[in-house]
Amino acid sequence: MTRALDPWSLPEAAVQQPSPQARASVLAVSNGWVGVRGALDELRPAAGPATLMAAAHDDVPLTYAEPAYGYPSSSEHLVPVPDAWAVQLRVDDHPFDVRLEPERHERTLDLRRAVLRRELDWTTPSGARVEVRSDRFASLARRELVLVQYEVRATTAARVELRPFPCCAGAPGAAEAPEPDPDRPALVVEACAHDGERSTTVHRAVRSGVRVGAAGVHRVEAADGVQVHRGGGPHVTTLAADLAPGQWLRLVLPVAYVAGPDRAADGLLADARAVLDGVADLGWDALLDEHAAVLAEVWEHGDVVLDGDEELQRAVRYGILQAVQAGAGSADVGIRAKGLTGTGYDGHTFWDADTYVAPVLDHVLPAGAQAHLRWRHATLPAARDRARVLGLEGAAYPWRTITGRESSGYWPAGSAAVHATADVADAVVRHAVVTRDETFLREVALDVVVEAARMYAGLGRWGSDGRFHIDGVTGPDEYSALLDDNAFTNLMAARTLRWAALLTSRLPQEAGERGVTPDERAAWQRAAEAIAVPYDDELGVTQQAARYTELAVWDFAAERPQDYPLHGSSHYSALYRHQVLKQADVVMAAYLAHDAFTPEQKRRDLDYYEPLTVRDSSLSAPPQAVVAAEVGYLDLAWAYTRETALVDLRDDGRPTADGVHVAAHAGAWTALVAGFGGLRWDDDGLHLRPVLPPALRGLSFGLRLGPSTFRVQVTPTTATYRLTGGPRVVLTHDGGRVELTPAVPEVTRPVSPRPAPGPTPRQPPGREPFA
């Protein structure tokens, strides 16, 4: 009999990834400040980086054969930190190793509480038998804390020894001090000590000077009658006990991780000890409960419920959890492309944090979205400096970064991707609209939007055609570069210019404090209204960039499966000369700048670009799903929804060993809520136009607007809106006004049929949705 799938639980056996490194990424627990991959205690550090901190980075020099002005001299790289949570187990002096093939070994990620549980039964070579269970989580309530509970229960008589906090290799006075590789980011140990029940360590990044401190407390519990012997020395602690059958030994290990540039070791350790002192009176259950309470609120208000696909139901919850784990503790550090599940992309933040992850957090964990966006605001000085390097006014946000400075050494896909600044501006305004947070609007959004508008006003030019043009830029599609009037860039820049004009007119005092004049505001409005959007009249489609449809079409029939991704088998100069898309570009604009397109134009554009888009980027499927659902290709939208939701949970050829694709997982929420829910936003609030794909019998999701929360329940024929908290919600359903109040908390409206507008467009050969 087949066991029913638990939609709140992800067993390791359900992760269809062949490599243990990829499974370690999928099973990671993190909170945006510190993350622990699903590494096995006994196999680290040989199996690769296990613990990551958003603030722990080093600088790696960038070398150029032909250096030029404005090229970054170094790149920031995330660097692994000590695995202070790890516990080494010995039974009858035999070290445990999963490669010894225990009788039972299972690991499960609890999606409801973000706890990784490990259970195993092991018989030692000498015949002793034990049961082991460990739980691990990165606290969402106290971001510095990682907590582990490790329990060994004897089935036969056994001598059990636990060695926590194995972090002293390389410490002064300890053996095996490693020499840092001068060409790689690295931490060196400055101090490590075990003193009674506490252990501490300090590491320093070789070039950046960032110091990392970790401190742990060994809380030991045991069955009645068990004597626990503490031993070891300055660089190791041992906890040993002789167990009779049925007796147990348990270790609860809270570890505090702190970091910062220009911090003295003593100060860091004092901070770490203060974190531990703050939880000294709290046991495992209390610390777990406060952590789980954060997620309980997420699931209460933000859960997405599907009727008709159990596999996707679990995957969508996993995706929401990834967004929460990436953003909850992101204050001062931002959201990273791989979260803290791996060192992929060198641990950098990209535009997808603002465009894919923050919109989800706006509704499921607004504090997480705001933490990231306030970090973006805090990096405005670096963005202003970068704009000056580029010869521009205002601010230019980096393509990839850790602290706010540009870390991309390839400028055609980095500095030329100026849409990144509009993406940040769009994100801060969207957050202000959804949360109705006036303080955030005045303190954060206004600054970002004004500086972004100044940059675009100086970047563009007025043409003889009376249009405002932006030349030599790169849009979201990375198989095109340095083209004029990229439609996505121009439309997003126009949105930024409009928002800047609108907000500064609403907030004249604050605008004056930022030096905004009526003439400047009027110039922004004129540029927004006159923005150039290239169009092919003969084909009836929006051009990705000026003259884009005149380029030769890539020979897709000549490509073999192993040739993908194309940037691994074809030179960028060849890709740039052809019509071939790594990811959605015009179609992305049709979603984000939705009011710039008619429904018919969206259909024509999707029909045209679908056969050219190879989706070598995991960022492509979500906007394709959204627009396909809007125009009526419901089966195609469903296929893309499944593709993005199941990324990393199965082997689709994308790199998962170096971390999961957080934005793609967040994109599953977008595909369902913005796609089949039809969610859009503007200055007036939220607008929905729901529809169900044939594969679903029902869809339910939660949204926020200001202080209020509400849920949307969609069936094949109706959409029901129900107020779940707060005073009032006003939205539109299919263009009609809906108002929810405590007096009238529920309203039902009919769902309009959405027949397919024609044959479903095809993808390049062999690039069909991986559904």
Disulfide bonds with the S-S distance in Angstrom:
Cys168-Cys192 2.01
